[in-house]
Amino acid sequence: MTNSTANLDIVMPEPRNVQELVNLVQTTITQIQDKFEQMSTSIMGKINDVGQKIDGLERNVSDVISKRNAELA
């Protein structure tokens, strides 16, 4: 099993004062939100692709059943 945080590429320098800490936290949150958005978009795209493949499969199965029923009639 791999460590899922290894792919985040988030650099966290050590803050020297409170303002740098605030900036670091804000930057980190923004980076995490960006990564989440990228992953969400990717997942939704894959779900849509699978849905389209299922729709195509359903159409093909329906066509096969219709042709088979016509042959038996």
C-alpha beads as a LAMMPS data file, in Angstrom:
LAMMPS data file: protein, C-alpha beads

73 atoms
72 bonds

1 atom types
1 bond types

-500.0 500.0 xlo xhi
-500.0 500.0 ylo yhi
-500.0 500.0 zlo zhi

Masses

1 110.0

Atoms # bond

1 1 1 0.000 0.000 0.000
2 1 1 1.353 3.420 -0.911
3 1 1 1.231 6.619 1.077
4 1 1 -1.433 8.822 -0.553
5 1 1 0.117 12.035 0.784
6 1 1 3.312 11.419 -1.180
7 1 1 1.692 12.794 -4.362
8 1 1 0.496 16.120 -2.936
9 1 1 3.732 18.026 -3.680
10 1 1 3.052 20.537 -0.901
11 1 1 6.118 22.392 0.321
12 1 1 5.805 23.663 3.885
13 1 1 8.656 25.982 4.923
14 1 1 9.018 26.656 8.615
15 1 1 7.360 29.967 9.565
16 1 1 9.468 32.561 11.383
17 1 1 6.594 34.640 12.766
18 1 1 2.821 34.676 13.154
19 1 1 2.164 36.306 9.778
20 1 1 4.265 33.688 7.995
21 1 1 2.329 30.989 9.860
22 1 1 -0.979 32.517 8.731
23 1 1 0.330 32.736 5.156
24 1 1 1.551 29.148 5.314
25 1 1 -1.807 27.882 6.549
26 1 1 -3.688 29.853 3.881
27 1 1 -1.356 28.637 1.150
28 1 1 -1.607 25.062 2.348
29 1 1 -5.405 25.194 2.432
30 1 1 -5.464 26.667 -1.075
31 1 1 -3.134 23.934 -2.363
32 1 1 -5.262 21.228 -0.761
33 1 1 -8.424 22.740 -2.245
34 1 1 -6.792 22.857 -5.691
35 1 1 -5.714 19.204 -5.450
36 1 1 -9.173 18.202 -4.255
37 1 1 -10.770 20.037 -7.191
38 1 1 -8.407 18.319 -9.650
39 1 1 -9.171 14.900 -8.181
40 1 1 -12.901 15.614 -8.101
41 1 1 -12.885 16.694 -11.744
42 1 1 -10.911 13.595 -12.710
43 1 1 -13.234 11.274 -10.801
44 1 1 -16.349 12.876 -12.275
45 1 1 -14.889 12.510 -15.769
46 1 1 -14.204 8.827 -15.169
47 1 1 -17.709 8.293 -13.771
48 1 1 -19.184 9.953 -16.883
49 1 1 -17.032 7.747 -19.136
50 1 1 -18.194 4.607 -17.343
51 1 1 -21.808 5.787 -17.563
52 1 1 -21.483 6.259 -21.314
53 1 1 -19.956 2.787 -21.686
54 1 1 -22.812 1.277 -19.659
55 1 1 -25.357 3.099 -21.836
56 1 1 -23.679 1.722 -24.952
57 1 1 -23.610 -1.769 -23.488
58 1 1 -27.317 -1.549 -22.626
59 1 1 -28.108 -0.489 -26.200
60 1 1 -26.060 -3.366 -27.614
61 1 1 -27.704 -5.928 -25.338
62 1 1 -31.133 -4.562 -26.255
63 1 1 -30.277 -4.816 -29.960
64 1 1 -29.072 -8.406 -29.549
65 1 1 -32.243 -9.351 -27.655
66 1 1 -34.444 -7.680 -30.290
67 1 1 -32.640 -9.457 -33.139
68 1 1 -32.837 -12.785 -31.334
69 1 1 -36.552 -12.333 -30.663
70 1 1 -37.112 -11.452 -34.336
71 1 1 -35.261 -14.614 -35.401
72 1 1 -37.414 -16.754 -33.101
73 1 1 -40.672 -15.216 -34.297

Bonds

1 1 1 2
2 1 2 3
3 1 3 4
4 1 4 5
5 1 5 6
6 1 6 7
7 1 7 8
8 1 8 9
9 1 9 10
10 1 10 11
11 1 11 12
12 1 12 13
13 1 13 14
14 1 14 15
15 1 15 16
16 1 16 17
17 1 17 18
18 1 18 19
19 1 19 20
20 1 20 21
21 1 21 22
22 1 22 23
23 1 23 24
24 1 24 25
25 1 25 26
26 1 26 27
27 1 27 28
28 1 28 29
29 1 29 30
30 1 30 31
31 1 31 32
32 1 32 33
33 1 33 34
34 1 34 35
35 1 35 36
36 1 36 37
37 1 37 38
38 1 38 39
39 1 39 40
40 1 40 41
41 1 41 42
42 1 42 43
43 1 43 44
44 1 44 45
45 1 45 46
46 1 46 47
47 1 47 48
48 1 48 49
49 1 49 50
50 1 50 51
51 1 51 52
52 1 52 53
53 1 53 54
54 1 54 55
55 1 55 56
56 1 56 57
57 1 57 58
58 1 58 59
59 1 59 60
60 1 60 61
61 1 61 62
62 1 62 63
63 1 63 64
64 1 64 65
65 1 65 66
66 1 66 67
67 1 67 68
68 1 68 69
69 1 69 70
70 1 70 71
71 1 71 72
72 1 72 73
